[in-house]
Amino acid sequence: MRGRQRREQARIEKTDWDGRTLDSVRAGEMFEIVCIEDAAARLSALRFGMAEGSVVSCITRIPAGPVVLRRGRQEIAVGRGIARGICVRPCTECGLEAN
């Protein structure tokens, strides 16, 4: 899909989204990234292989600090401010396995 089609698909999928954001996930939880609202955050996530539609797991949440995520062998720490702008849904709803 091209960029415009992906954004349109993300808007459609966002209607199925239950309102959770990345800053609300718990350690050990697997989830799908539904949308990344900040363009700079979207680009950074893409560089780490964590784009919209990716299934990732939460390694830990550091108190008053970042959320640490894993996808495959890649780990990334996402600050709480950016995490509030990333929409997620639990993996039980997405029907996918972690990559």
C-alpha positions in Angstrom: 0.0 0.0 0.0 1.0 3.5 -0.6 1.3 6.1 2.2 -2.1 7.7 1.5 -3.8 4.3 1.5 -2.1 3.3 4.7 -3.3 6.4 6.4 -6.8 5.8 5.2 -6.7 2.2 6.4 -5.4 3.4 9.8 -8.3 5.8 10.1 -10.8 3.0 9.4 -9.1 0.7 11.9 -9.0 3.4 14.5 -12.8 3.3 14.6 -12.5 -0.2 16.0 -9.9 1.0 18.6 -11.1 0.8 22.2 -9.3 4.0 23.4 -6.1 2.6 24.8 -2.8 4.3 24.3 0.7 2.9 24.7 1.2 4.6 28.1 -1.6 2.3 29.6 -0.1 -1.1 28.7 1.3 -3.4 31.4 4.6 -5.3 31.4 4.2 -8.7 29.6 1.2 -7.5 27.5 1.2 -8.0 23.7 -0.7 -5.6 21.6 -1.0 -4.2 18.0 -0.1 -0.6 17.2 -3.2 0.9 15.6 -2.0 4.4 14.9 0.9 6.8 15.7 -0.5 10.3 15.7 2.9 12.3 15.8 4.6 12.2 12.4 8.1 12.4 14.0 7.3 9.5 16.3 5.9 7.5 13.4 9.1 7.9 11.5 11.2 6.9 14.5 9.1 3.9 15.1 9.4 2.9 11.5 13.2 3.0 11.7 13.0 0.4 14.5 10.5 -1.8 12.6 7.5 -0.8 14.8 5.0 0.7 12.4 1.2 0.9 12.5 -0.1 -2.7 12.4 3.0 -4.2 14.2 2.5 -6.6 17.1 4.8 -5.8 19.9 5.1 -6.6 23.6 5.8 -4.4 26.6 8.9 -5.5 28.5 8.6 -3.0 31.4 7.2 0.4 32.4 9.7 2.5 34.3 7.8 4.6 37.0 7.5 8.1 35.7 9.6 7.1 32.8 9.5 5.3 29.4 7.7 2.2 28.3 10.1 -0.4 27.0 8.8 -2.4 24.0 10.1 -5.5 22.1 9.4 -6.7 18.6 11.5 -9.7 17.6 15.0 -9.0 19.0 14.6 -5.2 18.8 13.9 -3.3 22.0 13.0 0.4 22.2 12.1 2.8 25.0 9.3 5.2 24.3 8.8 8.3 26.5 5.5 8.7 28.2 4.6 11.8 26.3 5.0 10.1 22.9 3.4 6.9 24.3 0.2 8.9 24.9 -0.1 9.6 21.2 0.2 5.9 20.1 -3.1 4.0 19.9 -2.9 0.3 20.7 -5.3 -2.7 21.0 -4.6 -5.9 22.9 -3.3 -8.8 20.8 -6.4 -10.9 21.7 -8.4 -8.5 19.5 -5.9 -8.3 16.7 -5.6 -12.1 16.3 -1.9 -12.0 15.4 1.2 -13.5 17.0 4.2 -11.4 18.0 6.9 -11.1 15.3 
